[in-house]
Amino acid sequence: MKTSRKNKSLTILLAIFAIALMASCQKWLDVKPEDKFTEEQIYKTPEGVAEVMNGIYLRLGEEKSYGSYLTMTMMEVLAQRYRVNSDTNPFYYYNSRSYNEKKVRDGLADIWTQMYVTIGNINDFIRILPTVDNGLTPQQKDQYLGEAIGLRAFLHFDVLRMFGNYYDETTKLDQAIPYYRNLSTTIEPFSTSEEVIAYILEDIAQAEQLLSKDPIIGGSSLVNYNNNRFNFYAAKALKARVYQWAGDKEKAFAAAKEVIDAQDVFPWVNHAAITIAGKDTDRKFFSEIIFSVFNPNLYTIYQNHFDGNLLEGELLATGSDNSVSKVFENYEGDYRYTYLWPYATSGIGYRTFVKYVDLVNKDNKSRFMVPLIRMSEMYYIAAESAADPTEGLGYLNTVRQHRNIITDISNPANLKNEITKEYRKEFYGEGQLWFYYKRSKITSVMSMNSNGSNTTIPLVDYQFPIPQVELNGR
């Protein structure tokens, strides 16, 4: 793959074209980098800046981004989380990782372009905001810039986890993805995985510094719903993810522990909130979420893919034999099983996934939110990265206890296997299991397509092919 710079990048040109087609609610995206007057008009008030930032977050919540594909649908199908045995299902070819099928090629190209379009928008925001006198205090500008730079790191990391290889000493010098810190028509060369990790960590460090006075510090995720944006603790949590991906257990543990020490900001969900048969049933365990995105079309997606009244070939579930029971080891006491996988009361009649079913209370602030980072992941990272496996068991058991699993794991030799089980249970509909399998180089995985038995995913299949739309511009 060539790494030389050229004057035109098809990827960035497509991004600019896509920007021009945004709906009026995101009119700020029509900014032309050379039009200084237009920039100043958009950025000249605090309200205008907030609109720009909100537009970036809205892009993250779109269907072919974190609003569906990268959380509850495509990534979960790849990880064999649902039974997909009919070509009427839009994710049928993802299920078999048929990367040469046109639907899959186009879908992956859409994800690639969507991610880099959003990165381009972020870079323009980072470029413009410091240059405009708009009444924001220096601290407020730092807050916005910290969020934006943190998001840039977050997006590049997920592009790396999808389109780069798994990370170890034999692969870290392989070319992976381009890293963009400017919006321009100059193509960036592909960087190695090691270089991308370094760039990400640089951005995280800068984001942490800029977010050092984030109002979430010492507060609560539920006050002003600060977990609906990329906050100070999201930067810390992302750092833990990145170090874990890169195999630096000591630094991964330290970063995860910093977030765990702020547990009061993200309190464990209480039983009453999950079980209450009222207007605000909390199926997302919202108080524990460190970072989430807003998808106004969330319930349309739920109805299109998870509603028990769908035809079996269209439904994303685990089949009439309820193979999901094997994920949860048939333990009915686990909140994640009993309350997130109940029997459908109409239609197909077997267990369906209801984490994203609509709430009765239409004013509930968590209603349209999709979790991207949650506190339990920090405990799993600490459990896996702890120098002492016995200490690691303590972190693992803490999560299990808060999911109503009353028996602790006591044998350190079982730690890794139990962590794998927990990733299966905890992150249904959140897209993290595929990345866990890839990072851990797990090739024999539990498959709902095989009634809960194991199937093989070759290591090579964990790396998505770079879209041709990108390669054509090089």
DATA-V376494 format. One record per pair of residues at least 6 apart in sequence whose ideal C-beta (glycine too) atoms are under 8 Angstrom apart, sorted by sequence separation. I is the first residue (numbers start at 1). J is the second residue. D is the distance in whole Angstrom. If there is no record, write none. Layout:
# DATA-V376494
{{I/J/D} {I/J/D}}
This chain:
# DATA-V376494
{{32/38/7} {42/48/5} {43/49/6} {59/65/7} {60/66/5} {61/67/4} {63/69/7} {68/74/8} {69/75/7} {76/82/6} {86/92/7} {87/93/8} {89/95/8} {98/104/6} {99/105/7} {165/171/4} {220/226/8} {221/227/4} {243/249/8} {275/281/8} {286/292/8} {295/301/7} {304/310/8} {318/324/4} {328/334/5} {331/337/7} {332/338/6} {343/349/7} {344/350/6} {361/367/8} {386/392/4} {409/415/7} {427/433/6} {436/442/8} {446/452/6} {447/453/7} {449/455/7} {22/29/4} {31/38/6} {41/48/8} {60/67/8} {77/84/6} {84/91/6} {219/226/7} {227/234/8} {273/280/8} {274/281/7} {308/315/7} {317/324/8} {343/350/6} {344/351/7} {359/366/8} {385/392/8} {401/408/8} {446/453/7} {447/454/7} {22/30/7} {31/39/6} {84/92/6} {93/101/4} {136/144/8} {180/188/6} {191/199/7} {243/251/4} {244/252/4} {273/281/8} {274/282/6} {284/292/8} {307/315/8} {312/320/8} {328/336/7} {343/351/6} {344/352/5} {359/367/5} {384/392/7} {400/408/7} {437/445/6} {446/454/6} {447/455/4} {20/29/8} {42/51/8} {43/52/7} {99/108/7} {165/174/5} {178/187/7} {179/188/6} {215/224/7} {243/252/4} {273/282/4} {274/283/7} {305/314/8} {306/315/7} {308/317/8} {318/327/8} {328/337/4} {342/351/7} {343/352/8} {358/367/7} {383/392/4} {386/395/7} {400/409/7} {409/418/5} {423/432/7} {424/433/6} {445/454/6} {19/29/5} {20/30/6} {42/52/7} {84/94/8} {93/103/6} {94/104/6} {164/174/8} {178/188/4} {216/226/4} {304/314/8} {305/315/7} {306/316/6} {327/337/8} {341/351/5} {342/352/7} {382/392/7} {383/393/7} {423/433/5} {444/454/5} {445/455/6} {19/30/7} {31/42/6} {84/95/4} {93/104/5} {130/141/7} {165/176/7} {178/189/6} {215/226/7} {216/227/8} {241/252/8} {274/285/7} {305/316/5} {306/317/7} {341/352/7} {383/394/8} {397/408/4} {444/455/8} {445/456/8} {129/141/6} {164/176/4} {178/190/6} {179/191/5} {214/226/8} {239/251/8} {240/252/5} {243/255/6} {325/337/8} {341/353/6} {342/354/6} {383/395/4} {397/409/6} {444/456/6} {445/457/6} {90/103/8} {94/107/7} {163/176/7} {164/177/6} {177/190/6} {178/191/7} {269/282/6} {324/337/7} {328/341/8} {340/353/7} {341/354/7} {382/395/4} {383/396/4} {396/409/6} {423/436/5} {443/456/6} {28/42/5} {77/91/4} {163/177/6} {176/190/7} {177/191/7} {273/287/8} {340/354/6} {356/370/8} {443/457/6} {80/95/8} {129/144/6} {130/145/7} {175/190/4} {176/191/6} {216/231/5} {217/232/6} {240/255/4} {339/354/8} {340/355/5} {380/395/7} {393/408/8} {442/457/8} {443/458/6} {78/94/6} {129/145/6} {160/176/6} {175/191/7} {176/192/6} {179/195/7} {216/232/6} {239/255/4} {240/256/4} {269/285/4} {379/395/5} {380/396/7} {393/409/6} {420/436/7} {443/459/6} {74/91/6} {77/94/5} {78/95/8} {160/177/6} {175/192/6} {176/193/4} {179/196/6} {214/231/5} {216/233/7} {269/286/7} {324/341/5} {379/396/7} {393/410/7} {73/91/6} {77/95/5} {159/177/5} {174/192/6} {181/199/8} {214/232/4} {237/255/8} {269/287/6} {441/459/6} {78/97/7} {125/144/8} {126/145/6} {129/148/8} {173/192/5} {174/193/6} {177/196/6} {236/255/6} {237/256/8} {240/259/7} {268/287/7} {269/288/6} {379/398/6} {380/399/7} {393/412/6} {396/415/7} {28/48/7} {74/94/6} {172/192/7} {173/193/7} {176/196/5} {179/199/5} {211/231/7} {212/232/7} {267/287/5} {268/288/6} {379/399/5} {392/412/7} {420/440/7} {437/457/7} {156/177/7} {172/193/5} {173/194/6} {211/232/4} {266/287/6} {267/288/7} {126/148/5} {171/193/6} {172/194/4} {236/258/5} {237/259/5} {266/288/5} {390/412/5} {393/415/6} {396/418/6} {400/422/7} {403/425/7} {420/442/7} {424/446/7} {28/51/6} {125/148/5} {126/149/6} {156/179/6} {207/230/8} {236/259/5} {266/289/7} {376/399/5} {389/412/4} {392/415/5} {396/419/6} {399/422/7} {403/426/8} {28/52/5} {156/180/8} {208/232/7} {211/235/6} {266/290/6} {389/413/8} {438/462/4} {172/197/8} {437/462/7} {29/55/6} {122/148/5} {126/152/8} {167/193/5} {233/259/5} {325/351/8} {376/402/8} {389/415/5} {396/422/7} {28/55/5} {122/149/8} {208/235/5} {324/351/6} {399/426/7} {165/193/7} {207/235/5} {208/236/7} {320/348/7} {322/350/5} {434/462/8} {26/55/4} {122/151/6} {123/152/7} {152/181/7} {164/193/5} {233/262/6} {321/350/8} {322/351/5} {25/55/8} {122/152/5} {167/197/7} {320/350/5} {204/235/6} {208/239/8} {259/290/7} {317/348/7} {319/350/7} {384/415/8} {26/58/7} {164/196/7} {233/265/7} {383/415/7} {384/416/7} {22/55/8} {25/58/8} {26/59/8} {74/107/7} {118/151/8} {119/152/6} {122/155/8} {160/193/7} {233/266/7} {315/348/7} {317/350/7} {318/351/7} {204/238/6} {317/351/7} {204/239/5} {309/344/8} {317/352/5} {384/419/6} {119/155/5} {160/196/5} {308/344/3} {312/348/6} {317/353/6} {383/419/6} {118/155/6} {119/156/7} {160/197/8} {308/345/7} {309/346/6} {310/347/7} {315/352/7} {316/353/7} {69/107/7} {201/239/7} {204/242/7} {308/346/6} {309/347/4} {310/348/8} {227/266/7} {308/347/4} {309/348/8} {380/419/6} {115/155/5} {156/196/6} {160/200/8} {307/347/7} {308/348/5} {70/111/7} {201/242/6} {308/349/7} {69/111/6} {200/242/6} {380/422/6} {64/107/7} {115/158/7} {116/159/8} {156/199/7} {157/200/5} {380/423/7} {115/159/5} {156/200/6} {220/264/8} {221/265/6} {308/352/5} {197/242/6} {217/262/8} {220/265/6} {221/266/5} {307/352/8} {64/110/5} {65/111/7} {153/199/8} {219/265/6} {221/267/8} {306/352/6} {376/422/8} {380/426/8} {64/111/6} {112/159/7} {153/200/5} {156/203/8} {218/265/8} {220/267/8} {306/353/5} {153/201/8} {197/245/7} {217/265/8} {306/354/7} {65/114/5} {197/246/5} {216/265/6} {377/426/8} {64/114/5} {65/115/7} {153/203/4} {306/356/7} {376/426/5} {377/427/8} {111/162/7} {112/163/7} {152/203/6} {153/204/5} {306/357/8} {62/114/7} {374/426/8} {65/118/7} {150/203/7} {237/290/5} {149/203/5} {150/204/7} {153/207/7} {237/291/7} {302/356/5} {59/114/8} {127/182/7} {301/356/7} {302/357/6} {377/432/7} {127/183/7} {234/290/5} {283/339/6} {302/358/7} {374/430/8} {123/180/6} {149/206/5} {150/207/4} {233/290/5} {234/291/4} {283/340/6} {299/356/7} {59/117/7} {60/118/7} {123/181/6} {149/207/5} {281/339/8} {298/356/6} {299/357/8} {372/430/7} {59/118/5} {123/182/6} {124/183/5} {227/286/8} {231/290/8} {299/358/4} {371/430/6} {120/180/7} {123/183/4} {146/206/8} {147/207/8} {231/291/7} {370/430/8} {119/180/5} {146/207/5} {149/210/7} {150/211/7} {230/291/6} {274/335/5} {56/118/7} {59/121/7} {121/183/8} {146/208/8} {227/289/5} {229/291/7} {120/183/5} {146/209/8} {227/290/6} {116/180/7} {146/210/3} {147/211/7} {222/286/8} {227/291/6} {228/292/6} {271/335/7} {275/339/7} {56/121/6} {145/210/5} {146/211/4} {221/286/8} {222/287/6} {227/292/6} {228/293/8} {274/339/5} {55/121/7} {56/122/6} {221/287/6} {228/294/7} {143/210/7} {221/288/8} {336/403/6} {142/210/4} {143/211/7} {146/214/7} {221/289/7} {335/403/5} {56/125/7} {142/211/8} {221/290/7} {298/367/8} {334/403/6} {335/404/5} {143/213/7} {298/368/5} {334/404/6} {142/213/7} {143/214/7} {283/354/6} {284/355/6} {333/404/5} {334/405/6} {53/125/7} {283/355/5} {296/368/6} {298/370/7} {333/405/7} {52/125/6} {283/356/8} {295/368/6} {333/406/7} {355/428/7} {356/429/7} {139/213/6} {172/246/8} {283/357/7} {292/366/8} {294/368/5} {295/369/8} {331/405/7} {355/429/5} {294/369/6} {295/370/5} {353/428/7} {154/230/7} {293/369/7} {294/370/8} {353/429/6} {292/369/4} {293/370/5} {167/245/6} {281/359/7} {292/370/6} {151/230/5} {167/246/6} {168/247/7} {280/359/6} {292/371/5} {293/372/6} {49/129/7} {150/230/5} {154/234/8} {167/247/7} {279/359/7} {280/360/8} {286/366/4} {289/369/7} {291/371/8} {292/372/6} {157/238/7} {279/360/4} {280/361/5} {291/372/5} {147/229/6} {153/235/8} {278/360/7} {279/361/4} {284/366/6} {289/371/5} {291/373/4} {147/230/5} {286/369/7} {289/372/8} {290/373/4} {147/231/8} {150/234/6} {154/238/6} {157/241/7} {161/245/7} {280/364/5} {282/366/7} {289/373/7} {290/374/6} {43/128/6} {49/134/6} {150/235/5} {153/238/6} {157/242/6} {279/364/8} {284/369/7} {289/374/5} {290/375/6} {43/129/6} {48/134/7} {146/232/8} {288/374/5} {289/375/8} {49/136/6} {284/371/6} {288/375/5} {44/132/6} {46/134/6} {70/158/7} {150/238/7} {157/245/8} {288/376/7} {290/378/8} {337/425/8} {340/428/7} {39/128/5} {43/132/4} {45/134/6} {46/135/6} {146/235/7} {153/242/8} {285/374/7} {336/425/5} {44/134/5} {45/135/7} {46/136/6} {336/426/7} {33/124/6} {43/134/6} {53/144/6} {60/151/8} {334/425/7} {29/121/6} {40/132/6} {56/148/7} {329/421/7} {336/428/7} {31/124/7} {39/132/7} {33/127/8} {46/140/7} {53/147/7} {18/113/7} {49/144/6} {53/148/7} {56/151/7} {31/128/8} {327/424/5} {328/425/6} {15/113/7} {19/117/7} {327/425/6} {14/113/6} {18/117/5} {11/112/8} {15/116/6} {19/120/7} {327/428/8} {11/113/7} {15/117/4} {19/121/7} {14/117/8} {12/116/7} {16/120/7} {11/116/6} {15/120/5} {268/375/8} {12/120/6} {266/374/8} {266/375/5} {263/375/7} {260/375/8} {259/375/7} {260/378/5} {259/378/5} {260/379/7} {327/446/7} {326/446/7} {256/378/4} {260/382/6} {256/379/8} {324/448/7} {256/381/4} {257/382/6} {323/448/5} {327/452/7} {255/381/8} {256/382/4} {326/452/4} {325/452/8} {253/381/7} {323/451/5} {252/381/6} {253/382/6} {256/385/7} {319/448/6} {323/452/4} {318/448/4} {321/451/6} {241/373/8} {252/384/8} {253/385/4} {319/451/7} {252/385/4} {253/386/6} {269/402/8} {271/404/7} {253/387/8} {268/402/5} {318/452/8} {238/373/7} {249/384/8} {250/385/7} {260/395/8} {237/373/5} {241/377/8} {249/385/4} {228/365/8} {244/381/5} {250/387/8} {240/378/6} {249/387/8} {234/373/6} {225/365/5} {237/377/7} {241/381/7} {244/384/7} {225/366/8} {228/369/6} {237/378/6} {240/381/5} {244/385/6} {33/183/6} {33/184/8} {12/183/7} {57/228/8} {3/175/7} {12/184/7} {13/185/7} {57/229/7} {12/185/6} {1/175/5} {12/187/7} {9/185/6} {11/187/7} {8/185/6} {9/186/7} {7/185/7} {9/187/4} {7/186/7} {8/187/7} {9/188/8} {6/186/8} {5/186/6} {6/187/5} {5/187/6} {5/188/8} {5/189/6} {4/189/7} {3/189/4} {3/190/5} {1/190/6} {245/435/8} {245/439/6} {244/439/7} {88/311/8} {89/313/6} {88/313/4} {89/314/6} {91/316/8} {67/293/7} {86/312/7} {88/314/6} {66/293/5} {68/295/7} {86/313/3} {89/316/8} {67/295/4} {73/301/7} {85/313/8} {86/314/8} {66/295/8} {72/301/7} {67/297/7} {67/298/7} {61/293/4} {63/295/8} {73/305/6} {84/316/7} {60/293/5} {61/294/5} {62/295/7} {68/301/5} {72/305/8} {61/295/4} {63/297/7} {67/301/7} {72/306/8} {82/316/4} {83/317/7} {61/296/7} {82/317/6} {83/318/6} {57/293/6} {58/294/7} {82/318/6} {83/319/4} {57/294/6} {68/305/8} {81/318/8} {63/301/7} {77/316/7} {76/316/7} {83/323/7} {73/316/7} {72/316/8} {166/438/5} {167/439/7} {166/439/6} {161/435/5} {166/441/6} {161/438/7} {72/355/8} {72/356/6} {187/473/6} {187/474/7} {177/466/8} {166/459/7} {166/462/6} {165/462/8} {166/463/8} {72/370/7} {165/463/5} {71/370/5} {164/463/7} {71/371/8} {163/463/7} {71/372/7} {163/464/5} {162/464/5} {163/465/8} {67/370/6} {163/466/6} {66/370/6} {66/372/6} {61/368/8} {61/370/7} {81/428/7} {76/428/7} {81/433/7} {76/429/7} {79/433/4} {95/449/7} {112/466/8} {113/467/8} {76/431/6} {79/434/4} {112/467/5} {75/431/4} {78/434/5} {108/464/5} {113/469/7} {72/429/4} {76/433/7} {108/465/7} {112/469/7} {71/429/6} {72/430/7} {75/433/8} {76/434/8} {79/437/6} {109/467/4} {112/470/6} {71/430/5} {72/431/7} {75/434/5} {108/467/6} {109/468/7} {71/431/4} {97/457/7} {105/465/8} {109/469/5} {70/431/5} {99/461/8} {105/467/7} {105/468/7} {85/449/6} {97/461/5} {66/431/8} {80/445/6} {83/448/5} {84/449/7} {99/464/7} {79/445/7} {80/446/7} {82/448/5} {83/449/6} {99/465/5} {80/447/4} {81/448/6} {80/448/6} {80/449/6} {80/450/8} {80/455/6} {80/457/8} {14/469/7} {11/469/7} {10/469/6} {11/470/5} {10/470/7} {13/473/8} {10/472/6} {11/473/6} {10/473/3} {9/473/5} {1/466/8} {8/473/7} {6/473/7} {6/474/7} {1/471/7} {4/474/8} {2/474/5} {1/474/7}}
